[in-house]
């Protein structure tokens, strides 16, 4: 059986799929070039893994009650108890959350650094 007749399963998403795809592509190249390409892809994979996880998990979850401290630019009366309504992506430095105070008719967006767990 030759290499072309062997079916490979579709790659899963994620960092390891990049490695699998590169190795699969390298399999169709001459052996001397194949080794160099695999080494380069493996080195890149190890560099990415050494950086650690790109993002950590959200600290709070939907439905949790949190204390919100508004920034000095915001209205000072905005601080208080809120419920997490939705998890939002990072703004670069901090995860964001959509929060709602039962006494307000609207929702707010708050950074994780502005929230504390309500005890």
N, C-alpha and C positions, 0 to 999 in steps of 0.2 A: 504494500500500500504506500503511495507517495504522499507527500505533505499536502498536496492540493486536494486530495480526496477526503481528508480528515476535516470534519466540521468542528468548529469551535463554538462554544456557547456564547451568546451576546455578553459583552462586558457589563458589569454592574457600575452604577454611577459612583463617583468618589475618587479620591486620590489614587487608590490602588488600580482603578480602571485605566488610568493614564499609563501606568507601568505595563499592564497587560496588553493594551493596544500597541504600545511601542515595541514590546517583545514580539507580538504577533507580526507587526510590520517588518521588524528586523529579520524574522524567519525567512523572508523572501529575498534577502540580500546575501551577497557573498559572505562566507564564513569569517573572513578577516575583518570586514566592516561590521558584521553582526556583533562581534564581541565588543567592539568600541562603542557601538550604539547602546548595547545593553548596559555597559559600564556607565555611560553618561546618564542614561535614564535612571539607573539605580542610585547614582550619586545625587541626582536631583530629588529623588524620592526621599532619600535619607536627610537631605537638607530641609525639606518640608516637614518631615517628622520631627526633626530636632527643634524646630521652632515651637513645637507644642500645638495644642489645639488652637485653631484660628479664633474661635469665639467660645466663651464660656456659656453656660446655661443661664436663662433668666433666673433672677433671685426670687421673684414673686410669681404667683400663678393666678389664673383667672378665678374670680370669686373671693380672693383673699382681701381682708380689710387691712389697709395701710394708713400710716400717717404721712401726709404730704406737707412739705415745707416749701412754700413758694420762694422764688428768687427775689432779690431786692427790686428788680425791674417790674415784677408782677404785682398785682394788687395784694397788699398785706393781709387782707381778710380771707384770702384763698386757702391759707394753711388750715389743716384739719384732717378729719377722718374721711377716707374715700375707699371705694371698692374697686378692685382691678377688673376692668371690663374686657380688655383685650391686650395681648402681648404684641408689641411692635418691634421691628428690626432696630439694630443699633444705628445711632447717628454718627458713629465713628469712635466715640469715646465711651458711650454709655448706652445700655439698652433703654428703650422707651416703652411706656405703658399708656394705654387709654384708661383713665380713671373717672369715676363718677361719684359725686357727693349726693346723697338722697335729697338734700335741700336745694339743689340746683337743677335747672331744667336742661343743662348741657353737660357734655363730657369734656375733660381736659386731657392733654398729652403731657406726661411728666417723665423726666429722666429718672433712671434707677437711683442715682445719687440724691435725688430729692425725696425719696421714699424710705420709710422705716416700717418694720413690722409692728402692727398694733397689738399690744399685749392685752 
